[in-house]
């Protein structure tokens, strides 16, 4: 890497010195060799330290063993002293009292003496001087027994009634010959023990010196090894970090749009090669981005212009149609207006498809993440397209694996968009038979379920060659298809992009004149949707028997025509025939005229919203009023609280969940 040449000065930091070493020496080496050198030097030092420590530890262990051995010798010598004392006191006790029991310690000591002193001689056999002392002590002990103890004990046996024996005993004791022998024994033993004690001191001093030496070696060697390791680590890390910093700095400049960035370097290692590659990459990126920007700008300009130019007249056309419908048209005129409106709506769908595709390609379309009930949304998809299928005499079937979890977290709006597109295509290209939507579990990883959605039809089918044209913008299998069936060819492209953004994939299996199967797999996280525990199993079964078991008069207050149809269809399946009110004011008028048990109230409506309507119902009929259940898409906690604060009795969200609806009805 580039370096400015500086003369060494005391003010230089260690990092500057290391930088000079890096540039002068490390820069010419491969990274692998740098790492091996940095690793081998500390490792060699550690091995040397290990050998030195091992040698000194062995010396310490040997010294410790000798100290332990010497303590054992002293302990054995102390036992000999005790045996001498036992013999002396036992004999004296017998001489004074004449009782035989006082001779027991004497006899025992005399009996084990030979064994103990021989064992001690074995312990000090490596020290001839100490062995000689023990031999002398043994001879003195034998002399004391023979020349003093045995004679005195024999005379004591004759003392009873024998004055001459008593006088002789007194003379022997007064002579003090035995005492002199015993004093010699004690003196020799004391000297023996003193010698061993001196050996302990000498060996402990040697052990202390060895430990101190070992400590010094370990400390010095460790410090030296650490210093060397740190130095090598600093050398290597300084070399790598400097190169990485230069690379990161250049990368950040590229990230912030400076595509003219080039890394200047002089090294021949991997970082030098990486710098060359980086420079080539930035040049390629700059060229590619410039081309893409020109293409995207042209496309954006075209889409923006087309959207404006088409939407402006379309808004006028559709607005004029709305006014025209209110002028009292003849049946023929009314049919013509409906045709124009249908064409206008279709054209708006095409425009929305183009804009959706543009957002997807620009990465501006974001996905939502919220919990939803799978089965409910599948039922709603099929319900919306059921009429279209029925007009062509087709049967629309949905099959959801019963073992799947009920609820997931994801963007159900976009999932429904894909399903409705695939189902609409299946209906468009199928003349007779059935269309099946099937949902199964592909695999599961923890709470993440990979669901497989497949739409199968008995339509015209697609050849292998034509399948290659699918999922491409503005593309259909051939021009005749476009003329016969209509469409922009954008639907499948949008589906593919949405599925890809949801981290899934979409595929097709088809055979000409036998039908097609579009299927996609996406990962969804299984979640729990809180529901009341007292909901019975049979509530999940849609049956008109419920209206017979629980006869209720119901009023639905809803301004959206599609939601009205969905709600009416749901309650009709349960056997109910509810009335409709388009806003809160009409609901008040309806309650004036008829008695209702339950009112399902939307929150946001024109003229009078659900909150105001609820407050007026409670104010007008405080003691005898219908149960009011919120049925709204405003499902946030604060919205729910607003409903309860207004006096509503229960709350269910949209999309309308049949289990929640049944639970609410059961409470009524």
C-alpha positions as CSV (number, residue, x, y, z in Angstrom):
1,X,0.0,0.0,0.0
2,X,1.1,3.6,-0.5
3,X,3.4,5.0,2.2
4,X,5.1,8.4,2.9
5,X,8.7,8.0,4.0
6,X,9.4,9.4,7.5
7,X,12.6,9.5,9.4
8,X,12.5,7.8,12.8
9,X,12.1,10.1,15.8
10,X,11.5,9.4,19.5
11,X,8.1,10.9,19.1
12,X,7.0,8.2,16.8
13,X,4.3,5.9,18.2
14,X,4.7,2.1,18.2
15,X,1.9,2.0,15.6
16,X,4.0,4.2,13.3
17,X,7.0,1.9,13.8
18,X,4.8,-1.1,13.1
19,X,3.4,0.6,10.0
20,X,6.9,1.0,8.7
21,X,7.8,-2.6,9.4
22,X,4.5,-3.7,7.7
23,X,5.2,-1.6,4.6
24,X,9.0,-2.5,4.4
25,X,8.7,-6.2,5.2
26,X,5.2,-7.6,5.5
27,X,3.8,-6.1,2.3
28,X,6.0,-8.4,0.2
29,X,4.7,-11.5,1.9
30,X,1.6,-13.6,1.3
31,X,-1.0,-13.5,4.1
32,X,-0.6,-17.2,4.8
33,X,3.1,-16.8,5.5
34,X,2.4,-13.8,7.7
35,X,0.0,-15.8,9.8
36,X,2.4,-18.8,10.0
37,X,5.3,-16.6,11.2
38,X,3.0,-14.8,13.7
39,X,1.8,-18.1,15.1
40,X,5.1,-20.1,15.1
41,X,7.2,-17.6,17.1
42,X,4.9,-17.5,20.2
43,X,4.3,-21.2,19.9
44,X,8.1,-21.9,20.0
45,X,8.4,-19.7,23.1
46,X,5.6,-21.5,24.8
47,X,7.2,-24.9,24.1
48,X,10.5,-23.7,25.6
49,X,8.7,-22.4,28.7
50,X,6.9,-25.7,29.0
51,X,10.2,-27.7,29.0
52,X,11.8,-25.4,31.6
53,X,8.8,-25.5,33.8
54,X,8.6,-29.3,33.5
55,X,12.2,-29.7,34.5
56,X,11.9,-27.4,37.6
57,X,8.6,-29.0,38.6
58,X,10.3,-32.4,38.6
59,X,13.0,-31.0,40.9
60,X,10.4,-29.5,43.2
61,X,8.6,-32.8,43.3
62,X,11.8,-34.6,44.1
63,X,12.7,-32.1,46.9
64,X,9.1,-32.4,48.2
65,X,9.5,-36.2,48.3
66,X,12.8,-35.9,50.3
67,X,11.2,-33.5,52.8
68,X,8.3,-35.9,53.3
69,X,10.8,-38.8,53.7
70,X,12.8,-36.8,56.3
71,X,9.6,-36.0,58.3
72,X,8.9,-39.7,58.3
73,X,12.4,-40.5,59.7
74,X,11.9,-37.9,62.5
75,X,8.5,-39.4,63.3
76,X,10.0,-42.9,63.5
77,X,12.9,-41.6,65.7
78,X,10.4,-39.9,68.0
79,X,8.6,-43.3,68.3
80,X,12.0,-44.8,69.5
81,X,12.2,-42.1,72.1
82,X,8.8,-43.1,73.3
83,X,9.8,-46.7,73.5
84,X,12.8,-45.8,75.6
85,X,10.6,-43.7,77.9
86,X,8.1,-46.6,78.2
87,X,10.9,-49.0,79.1
88,X,12.3,-46.6,81.7
89,X,9.0,-45.6,83.4
90,X,7.7,-49.2,83.3
91,X,10.9,-50.5,85.0
92,X,10.8,-47.7,87.6
93,X,7.2,-48.3,88.4
94,X,7.9,-52.0,89.1
95,X,10.9,-51.2,91.2
96,X,8.9,-48.9,93.4
97,X,5.7,-50.9,93.7
98,X,6.8,-54.4,92.9
99,X,3.6,-54.9,90.9
100,X,3.9,-56.9,87.6
101,X,1.5,-54.7,85.7
102,X,4.0,-51.9,85.7
103,X,6.3,-54.1,83.5
104,X,3.7,-54.3,80.7
105,X,5.0,-51.0,78.9
106,X,8.5,-52.2,79.5
107,X,7.9,-55.7,78.0
108,X,6.0,-54.2,75.0
109,X,8.6,-51.7,74.2
110,X,11.4,-54.3,74.5
111,X,9.4,-56.6,72.2
112,X,8.8,-54.0,69.3
113,X,12.2,-52.2,69.7
114,X,14.1,-54.3,67.2
115,X,11.3,-54.0,64.6
116,X,11.1,-50.2,64.9
117,X,14.8,-49.5,64.9
118,X,15.4,-51.8,61.9
119,X,12.6,-50.0,60.0
120,X,14.3,-46.7,60.8
121,X,17.6,-48.0,59.5
122,X,16.0,-48.9,56.2
123,X,14.6,-45.3,55.9
124,X,18.1,-43.8,56.4
125,X,20.1,-46.4,54.6
126,X,21.3,-43.7,52.1
127,X,22.9,-41.9,55.1
128,X,25.7,-44.2,56.6
129,X,26.4,-41.8,59.5
130,X,22.8,-41.9,60.6
131,X,22.8,-45.7,60.2
132,X,25.8,-45.9,62.5
133,X,24.1,-43.7,65.1
134,X,21.1,-46.1,65.1
135,X,23.4,-49.1,65.5
136,X,25.0,-47.4,68.5
137,X,21.6,-46.6,70.0
138,X,20.6,-50.2,69.5
139,X,23.8,-51.4,71.3
140,X,23.2,-48.9,74.1
141,X,19.6,-50.2,74.5
142,X,20.8,-53.8,74.7
143,X,23.4,-52.8,77.2
144,X,20.9,-51.0,79.3
145,X,18.6,-54.0,79.3
146,X,21.4,-56.4,80.2
147,X,23.5,-54.4,82.6
148,X,20.7,-52.4,84.4
149,X,17.1,-53.3,83.7
150,X,17.3,-57.1,83.9
151,X,19.5,-57.0,87.1
152,X,17.3,-54.5,88.8
153,X,14.1,-56.3,88.0
154,X,15.6,-59.7,89.2
155,X,16.7,-58.1,92.5
156,X,13.2,-56.5,92.9
157,X,11.7,-60.0,92.7
158,X,13.8,-61.1,95.7
159,X,13.2,-58.1,97.9
160,X,10.1,-59.5,99.7
161,X,11.3,-60.7,103.1
162,X,15.0,-60.6,102.1
163,X,16.9,-57.7,103.5
164,X,20.1,-58.6,101.8
165,X,18.4,-58.5,98.4
166,X,16.9,-55.0,99.2
167,X,20.3,-53.7,100.2
168,X,21.8,-55.1,97.0
169,X,19.0,-53.4,94.9
170,X,19.7,-50.1,96.6
171,X,23.4,-50.4,95.7
172,X,22.7,-51.2,92.1
173,X,20.3,-48.2,91.7
174,X,22.6,-45.9,93.6
175,X,25.4,-46.9,91.2
176,X,23.5,-45.0,88.4
177,X,25.0,-47.2,85.7
178,X,21.6,-47.7,84.0
179,X,20.9,-44.0,84.1
180,X,24.1,-43.2,82.4
181,X,23.3,-45.6,79.6
182,X,19.8,-44.2,79.2
183,X,21.2,-40.6,79.0
184,X,23.5,-41.7,76.3
185,X,20.6,-43.3,74.3
186,X,18.6,-40.0,74.6
187,X,21.6,-37.9,73.6
188,X,22.2,-40.1,70.5
189,X,18.5,-40.0,69.5
190,X,18.4,-36.2,70.0
191,X,21.5,-35.8,67.8
192,X,20.0,-38.1,65.2
193,X,16.7,-36.1,65.1
194,X,18.7,-32.8,65.0
195,X,20.6,-34.0,61.9
196,X,17.3,-34.9,60.2
197,X,15.8,-31.5,61.1
198,X,18.8,-29.8,59.6
199,X,18.3,-31.9,56.4
200,X,14.7,-30.7,56.3
201,X,15.8,-27.1,56.6
202,X,18.4,-27.6,53.9
203,X,15.9,-29.3,51.6
204,X,13.2,-26.7,52.2
205,X,15.6,-24.0,51.3
206,X,16.5,-25.8,48.2
207,X,12.8,-26.2,47.4
208,X,12.2,-22.5,48.0
209,X,15.1,-21.6,45.7
210,X,13.8,-24.0,43.0
211,X,10.3,-22.6,43.3
212,X,11.6,-19.0,43.2
213,X,13.7,-19.9,40.1
214,X,10.7,-21.6,38.5
215,X,8.5,-18.6,39.3
216,X,11.1,-16.2,37.9
217,X,11.5,-18.3,34.7
218,X,7.7,-18.6,34.2
219,X,7.1,-14.9,34.8
220,X,10.0,-13.7,32.7
221,X,9.3,-16.2,29.9
222,X,5.6,-15.5,29.9
223,X,6.2,-11.8,29.8
224,X,8.6,-12.2,27.0
225,X,6.3,-14.6,25.1
226,X,3.4,-12.2,25.6
227,X,5.4,-9.3,24.4
228,X,6.6,-11.2,21.4
229,X,3.1,-12.5,20.7
230,X,1.7,-9.0,21.1
231,X,4.4,-7.6,18.8
232,X,3.7,-10.2,16.1
233,X,-0.1,-9.8,16.5
234,X,0.3,-6.0,16.2
235,X,2.5,-6.4,13.2
236,X,0.0,-8.7,11.5
237,X,-3.1,-7.0,12.6
238,X,-1.7,-3.6,11.7
239,X,-0.9,-4.9,8.2
240,X,-4.4,-6.4,7.8
241,X,-6.3,-3.6,9.5
242,X,-4.6,-0.9,7.4
243,X,-5.5,-2.8,4.2
244,X,-9.1,-3.5,5.5
245,X,-9.6,0.2,6.5
246,X,-8.5,1.2,3.0
247,X,-10.9,-1.3,1.5
248,X,-13.8,-0.3,3.8
249,X,-13.2,3.4,3.2
250,X,-13.3,2.8,-0.5
251,X,-16.4,0.6,-0.2
252,X,-18.2,3.2,1.9
253,X,-17.4,5.8,-0.7
254,X,-18.9,3.5,-3.4
255,X,-21.9,2.9,-1.2
256,X,-22.4,6.7,-0.9
257,X,-22.3,7.0,-4.7
258,X,-18.7,7.8,-5.4
259,X,-18.1,5.3,-8.1
260,X,-14.9,6.9,-9.2
261,X,-13.1,5.5,-6.1
262,X,-9.9,3.6,-6.8
263,X,-7.7,1.8,-4.3
264,X,-4.0,2.8,-4.6
265,X,-1.7,0.1,-3.4
266,X,1.9,-1.4,-3.9
267,X,1.6,-4.7,-2.0
268,X,1.7,-8.0,-3.8
269,X,-0.3,-10.1,-1.3
270,X,-4.0,-11.1,-1.4
271,X,-5.0,-7.5,-0.4
272,X,-3.2,-6.2,-3.4
273,X,-5.1,-8.6,-5.6
274,X,-8.3,-7.7,-3.8
275,X,-7.6,-4.0,-4.5
276,X,-7.2,-4.7,-8.2
277,X,-10.4,-6.7,-8.2
278,X,-12.2,-3.9,-6.3
279,X,-11.0,-1.3,-8.8
280,X,-12.3,-3.4,-11.7
281,X,-15.6,-4.0,-9.9
282,X,-16.2,-0.3,-9.3
283,X,-15.7,0.5,-12.9
284,X,-18.1,-2.3,-14.0
285,X,-20.7,-1.2,-11.4
286,X,-20.4,2.4,-12.6
287,X,-21.0,1.4,-16.2
288,X,-23.8,-1.0,-15.3
289,X,-25.6,1.6,-13.1
290,X,-25.4,4.2,-15.7
291,X,-27.0,1.9,-18.2
292,X,-29.7,0.8,-15.7
293,X,-30.4,4.4,-14.6
294,X,-31.0,5.4,-18.2
295,X,-33.3,2.5,-18.8
296,X,-35.2,3.0,-15.5
297,X,-35.5,6.7,-16.1
298,X,-37.0,6.1,-19.5
299,X,-39.4,3.5,-18.1
300,X,-40.4,5.7,-15.1
301,X,-41.0,8.6,-17.4
302,X,-43.1,6.5,-19.7
303,X,-45.2,4.9,-16.8
304,X,-45.7,8.3,-15.1
305,X,-46.8,9.9,-18.4
306,X,-49.1,7.0,-19.3
307,X,-50.7,6.9,-15.8
308,X,-51.4,10.6,-15.9
309,X,-52.7,10.6,-19.5
310,X,-55.0,7.6,-18.9
311,X,-56.2,8.4,-15.4
312,X,-57.1,12.0,-16.2
313,X,-59.7,11.2,-18.9
314,X,-60.8,8.0,-17.1
315,X,-61.7,10.0,-14.0
316,X,-63.8,12.3,-16.1
317,X,-65.5,9.3,-17.9
318,X,-66.3,7.4,-14.7
319,X,-67.5,10.6,-12.9
320,X,-69.8,11.5,-15.9
321,X,-71.1,7.9,-15.9
322,X,-72.0,8.2,-12.2
323,X,-74.0,11.4,-12.9
324,X,-75.5,9.9,-16.0
325,X,-76.9,7.0,-14.1
326,X,-78.9,9.3,-11.9
327,X,-80.7,11.1,-14.8
328,X,-83.3,8.3,-15.4
329,X,-82.1,6.3,-18.3
330,X,-84.0,3.9,-20.5
331,X,-83.3,0.2,-20.2
332,X,-81.2,0.2,-23.4
333,X,-79.3,3.3,-22.2
334,X,-78.8,1.8,-18.8
335,X,-77.3,-1.3,-20.3
336,X,-74.9,0.8,-22.5
337,X,-73.8,2.7,-19.4
338,X,-73.1,-0.5,-17.6
339,X,-71.0,-1.7,-20.5
340,X,-69.0,1.5,-20.5
341,X,-68.5,1.3,-16.7
342,X,-67.3,-2.3,-17.0
343,X,-64.8,-1.3,-19.6
344,X,-63.7,1.7,-17.5
345,X,-63.2,-0.5,-14.4
346,X,-61.3,-3.0,-16.5
347,X,-59.0,-0.3,-17.8
348,X,-58.4,0.9,-14.2
349,X,-57.4,-2.7,-13.3
350,X,-54.9,-2.6,-16.2
351,X,-53.4,0.7,-15.0
352,X,-53.2,-0.6,-11.4
353,X,-51.4,-3.7,-12.6
354,X,-48.9,-1.6,-14.5
355,X,-48.2,0.6,-11.4
356,X,-48.0,-2.5,-9.1
357,X,-45.4,-4.0,-11.4
358,X,-43.5,-0.7,-11.5
359,X,-43.4,-0.6,-7.7
360,X,-42.3,-4.2,-7.4
361,X,-39.4,-3.7,-9.9
362,X,-38.4,-0.5,-8.1
363,X,-38.5,-2.2,-4.7
364,X,-41.0,0.3,-3.4
365,X,-43.8,-2.2,-2.6
366,X,-43.6,-3.2,1.1
367,X,-45.3,-6.2,2.7
368,X,-47.4,-6.1,5.8
369,X,-47.0,-8.5,8.7
370,X,-50.2,-9.2,10.7
371,X,-52.1,-12.2,11.9
372,X,-54.9,-13.7,9.8
373,X,-57.1,-16.8,9.7
374,X,-56.3,-18.9,6.7
375,X,-59.6,-20.7,6.2
376,X,-61.6,-17.5,6.5
377,X,-59.6,-15.8,3.9
378,X,-59.7,-18.8,1.5
379,X,-63.5,-18.8,1.9
380,X,-63.6,-15.1,1.0
381,X,-61.5,-15.6,-2.1
382,X,-63.7,-18.4,-3.4
383,X,-66.9,-16.5,-2.4
384,X,-65.8,-13.4,-4.4
385,X,-65.1,-15.5,-7.6
386,X,-68.0,-18.0,-7.1
387,X,-70.4,-15.9,-9.2
388,X,-67.9,-15.6,-12.1
389,X,-67.4,-19.3,-12.1
390,X,-71.1,-20.1,-11.9
391,X,-71.8,-17.9,-15.0
392,X,-69.6,-20.3,-17.0
393,X,-71.1,-23.4,-15.3
394,X,-67.8,-24.2,-13.5
395,X,-67.4,-25.6,-10.0
396,X,-65.0,-23.8,-7.7
397,X,-63.6,-26.0,-4.9
398,X,-61.3,-25.2,-2.0
399,X,-59.5,-27.9,-0.1
400,X,-57.5,-26.8,3.0
401,X,-55.5,-29.5,5.0
402,X,-57.3,-29.9,8.3
403,X,-54.0,-30.5,10.1
404,X,-52.7,-27.1,9.3
405,X,-52.6,-24.4,12.0
406,X,-55.6,-22.0,11.9
407,X,-53.7,-18.7,12.0
408,X,-50.5,-17.2,10.5
409,X,-48.7,-13.9,10.4
410,X,-48.1,-12.4,6.9
411,X,-49.5,-10.1,4.2
412,X,-52.8,-11.7,3.6
413,X,-53.8,-8.9,1.2
414,X,-51.0,-9.8,-1.2
415,X,-51.6,-13.6,-0.7
416,X,-55.3,-13.0,-1.7
417,X,-54.2,-10.9,-4.7
418,X,-52.1,-13.8,-6.0
419,X,-54.8,-16.4,-5.3
420,X,-57.5,-14.3,-6.9
421,X,-55.3,-13.7,-10.0
422,X,-54.6,-17.5,-10.4
423,X,-58.2,-18.4,-9.8
424,X,-59.4,-15.7,-12.3
425,X,-57.0,-17.1,-14.9
426,X,-58.3,-20.6,-14.3
427,X,-61.9,-19.5,-14.7
428,X,-61.0,-17.5,-17.8
429,X,-59.3,-20.4,-19.6
430,X,-61.6,-23.2,-18.5
431,X,-64.8,-24.0,-20.4
432,X,-66.2,-26.8,-18.3
433,X,-65.5,-29.0,-15.2
434,X,-64.1,-27.9,-11.9
435,X,-61.3,-25.6,-10.6
436,X,-59.6,-26.7,-7.3
437,X,-57.7,-24.6,-4.8
438,X,-55.7,-26.8,-2.5
439,X,-53.5,-25.8,0.5
440,X,-51.1,-28.3,2.1
441,X,-48.0,-28.2,4.3
442,X,-44.8,-28.6,2.3
443,X,-42.5,-28.6,5.4
444,X,-42.2,-27.1,8.9
445,X,-39.2,-25.5,10.7
446,X,-40.2,-24.6,14.2
447,X,-43.1,-22.1,14.0
448,X,-42.5,-21.4,10.3
449,X,-44.8,-23.4,8.0
450,X,-44.0,-23.6,4.3
451,X,-47.5,-23.7,2.8
452,X,-48.1,-24.9,-0.7
453,X,-51.0,-23.3,-2.6
454,X,-52.0,-24.9,-5.8
455,X,-54.7,-23.9,-8.3
456,X,-55.7,-26.7,-10.8
457,X,-58.0,-26.3,-13.8
458,X,-59.2,-28.4,-16.7
459,X,-58.7,-25.6,-19.2
460,X,-56.7,-25.2,-22.5
461,X,-53.3,-26.0,-21.0
462,X,-50.0,-24.6,-22.0
463,X,-47.2,-26.2,-24.0
464,X,-43.6,-26.4,-22.6
465,X,-42.5,-23.9,-25.2
466,X,-45.2,-21.4,-24.2
467,X,-44.5,-21.9,-20.5
468,X,-41.2,-20.2,-21.0
469,X,-43.1,-17.0,-21.9
470,X,-45.0,-17.0,-18.6
471,X,-44.1,-14.7,-15.7
472,X,-42.8,-12.1,-18.2
473,X,-44.3,-8.6,-18.4
474,X,-46.8,-7.9,-21.1
475,X,-46.4,-11.5,-22.3
476,X,-49.0,-14.2,-23.1
477,X,-48.6,-17.5,-24.8
478,X,-49.6,-16.2,-28.2
479,X,-51.4,-13.3,-29.8
480,X,-54.6,-15.2,-30.4
481,X,-54.9,-15.8,-26.6
482,X,-54.7,-12.0,-26.1
483,X,-57.4,-11.4,-28.7
484,X,-59.7,-14.2,-27.5
485,X,-59.4,-13.9,-23.7
486,X,-58.1,-10.4,-23.1
487,X,-55.7,-9.2,-20.4
488,X,-52.4,-7.5,-20.3
489,X,-50.2,-10.5,-19.3
490,X,-49.1,-8.6,-16.2
491,X,-51.0,-10.7,-13.6
492,X,-48.6,-13.7,-13.5
493,X,-45.6,-11.3,-13.5
494,X,-47.0,-9.5,-10.5
495,X,-47.8,-12.8,-8.8
496,X,-44.2,-14.0,-9.3
497,X,-42.7,-10.8,-7.9
498,X,-45.0,-10.9,-4.9
499,X,-44.2,-14.5,-4.1
500,X,-40.5,-13.8,-4.5
501,X,-40.8,-10.8,-2.1
502,X,-42.5,-13.2,0.4
503,X,-39.4,-15.5,0.0
504,X,-41.3,-18.1,-1.9
505,X,-41.4,-19.5,-5.4
506,X,-44.1,-20.1,-8.0
507,X,-44.2,-22.9,-10.7
508,X,-46.5,-24.4,-13.3
509,X,-47.3,-27.9,-14.4
510,X,-49.4,-28.0,-17.6
511,X,-50.4,-30.1,-20.6
512,X,-52.1,-28.9,-23.7
513,X,-55.9,-29.5,-23.7
514,X,-55.8,-31.2,-20.3
515,X,-55.4,-28.3,-17.9
516,X,-52.9,-26.5,-15.8
517,X,-51.7,-26.4,-12.2
518,X,-50.1,-23.2,-10.8
519,X,-48.6,-23.7,-7.4
520,X,-46.5,-21.6,-5.1
521,X,-44.9,-22.2,-1.7
522,X,-44.3,-19.4,0.9
523,X,-43.0,-19.5,4.5
524,X,-45.6,-18.2,7.1
525,X,-45.2,-18.1,10.9
526,X,-48.0,-19.9,12.7
527,X,-49.5,-17.8,15.4
528,X,-52.3,-17.9,18.0
529,X,-55.3,-15.7,17.6
530,X,-57.0,-15.1,21.0
531,X,-60.5,-16.4,21.2
532,X,-62.9,-17.2,24.0
533,X,-62.3,-20.6,25.5
534,X,-66.0,-21.4,25.8
535,X,-66.5,-21.5,22.0
536,X,-67.9,-25.0,21.4
537,X,-66.6,-27.3,18.6
538,X,-70.0,-27.4,16.9
539,X,-69.8,-23.6,16.3
540,X,-67.3,-24.2,13.5
541,X,-70.0,-26.0,11.5
542,X,-72.0,-23.7,9.2
543,X,-75.6,-24.8,9.5
544,X,-79.0,-23.3,9.2
545,X,-79.9,-25.2,12.3
546,X,-78.4,-22.3,14.4
547,X,-81.2,-19.9,13.4
548,X,-83.8,-22.5,14.5
549,X,-82.0,-23.1,17.8
550,X,-81.3,-19.4,18.5
551,X,-84.0,-17.3,16.6
552,X,-82.7,-13.7,16.5
553,X,-83.8,-10.7,14.5
554,X,-80.6,-9.1,13.1
555,X,-79.8,-5.7,11.6
556,X,-76.5,-5.2,9.7
557,X,-75.3,-1.6,9.5
558,X,-72.7,-1.5,6.7
559,X,-72.1,1.1,3.9
560,X,-69.8,-1.0,1.7
561,X,-71.8,-3.1,-0.9
562,X,-69.3,-5.9,-1.1
563,X,-69.1,-6.2,2.7
564,X,-72.9,-6.2,2.7
565,X,-73.0,-9.2,0.3
566,X,-70.4,-11.0,2.4
567,X,-72.3,-10.5,5.6
568,X,-75.6,-11.4,4.1
569,X,-74.1,-14.6,2.6
570,X,-72.6,-15.6,6.0
571,X,-75.8,-15.0,8.0
572,X,-77.9,-16.7,5.3
573,X,-75.7,-19.8,5.7
574,X,-76.6,-19.8,9.4
575,X,-80.3,-19.6,8.6
576,X,-80.8,-15.9,9.4
577,X,-82.4,-13.2,7.1
578,X,-81.0,-10.0,8.4
579,X,-82.0,-6.5,7.4
580,X,-79.5,-3.9,6.0
581,X,-78.9,-0.3,6.8
582,X,-76.3,1.8,4.9
583,X,-75.4,4.1,7.8
584,X,-76.2,5.0,11.4
585,X,-79.1,7.3,10.6
586,X,-80.9,4.6,8.6
587,X,-80.2,2.2,11.4
588,X,-82.0,4.5,13.9
589,X,-85.0,4.7,11.6
590,X,-85.0,0.9,11.2
591,X,-85.0,0.3,15.0
592,X,-87.9,2.8,15.3
593,X,-90.0,0.7,13.0
594,X,-89.0,-2.8,14.0
595,X,-87.6,-4.7,17.1
596,X,-84.2,-6.2,16.7
597,X,-82.3,-8.5,19.0
598,X,-78.9,-7.8,17.6
599,X,-77.3,-5.0,15.6
600,X,-73.9,-5.5,13.9
601,X,-72.5,-2.0,13.6
602,X,-69.7,-0.8,11.4
603,X,-67.6,2.1,12.8
604,X,-66.8,4.3,9.7
605,X,-69.9,5.2,7.6
606,X,-71.2,8.3,5.9
607,X,-73.9,10.5,7.4
608,X,-73.7,8.9,10.8
609,X,-70.9,6.6,11.9
610,X,-71.2,3.6,14.2
611,X,-70.0,5.3,17.4
612,X,-72.5,8.1,17.2
613,X,-75.3,5.7,16.2
614,X,-74.6,3.5,19.2
615,X,-74.6,6.4,21.6
616,X,-78.0,7.6,20.2
617,X,-79.5,4.1,20.5
618,X,-78.5,3.8,24.1
619,X,-79.7,7.3,24.8
620,X,-83.1,6.7,23.1
621,X,-83.7,3.1,24.4
622,X,-81.7,2.9,27.7
623,X,-83.6,-0.1,29.2
624,X,-84.8,-2.0,26.2
625,X,-82.4,-1.9,23.3
626,X,-80.8,-4.5,21.0
627,X,-77.4,-6.0,21.6
628,X,-74.9,-3.9,19.6
629,X,-71.8,-5.8,18.2
630,X,-69.0,-3.9,16.5
631,X,-68.2,-5.4,13.1
632,X,-65.4,-3.3,11.7
633,X,-62.0,-3.3,10.0
634,X,-60.7,-0.9,12.6
635,X,-59.2,-3.7,14.8
636,X,-56.6,-1.7,16.8
637,X,-56.8,-1.7,20.6
638,X,-57.8,2.0,20.7
639,X,-60.6,1.4,18.2
640,X,-61.9,-1.5,20.1
641,X,-61.9,0.6,23.3
642,X,-63.8,3.4,21.5
643,X,-66.5,0.9,20.7
644,X,-66.8,-0.3,24.3
645,X,-66.7,3.2,25.6
646,X,-69.6,4.1,23.3
647,X,-71.6,1.2,24.9
648,X,-71.3,-1.6,22.4
649,X,-71.6,-5.1,23.9
650,X,-69.1,-7.0,21.8
651,X,-66.5,-6.7,19.1
652,X,-65.6,-8.7,16.0
653,X,-63.1,-7.6,13.3
654,X,-63.0,-7.7,9.5
655,X,-62.5,-9.8,7.5
656,X,-65.6,-11.3,9.1
657,X,-64.7,-14.5,10.9
658,X,-67.6,-17.0,11.1
659,X,-66.4,-18.5,14.4
660,X,-66.2,-15.0,16.0
661,X,-69.7,-14.2,14.6
662,X,-71.1,-17.5,16.0
663,X,-69.5,-16.8,19.4
664,X,-71.0,-13.3,19.5
665,X,-74.5,-14.6,18.5
666,X,-74.3,-17.3,21.2
667,X,-73.6,-14.6,23.8
668,X,-76.9,-12.9,22.7
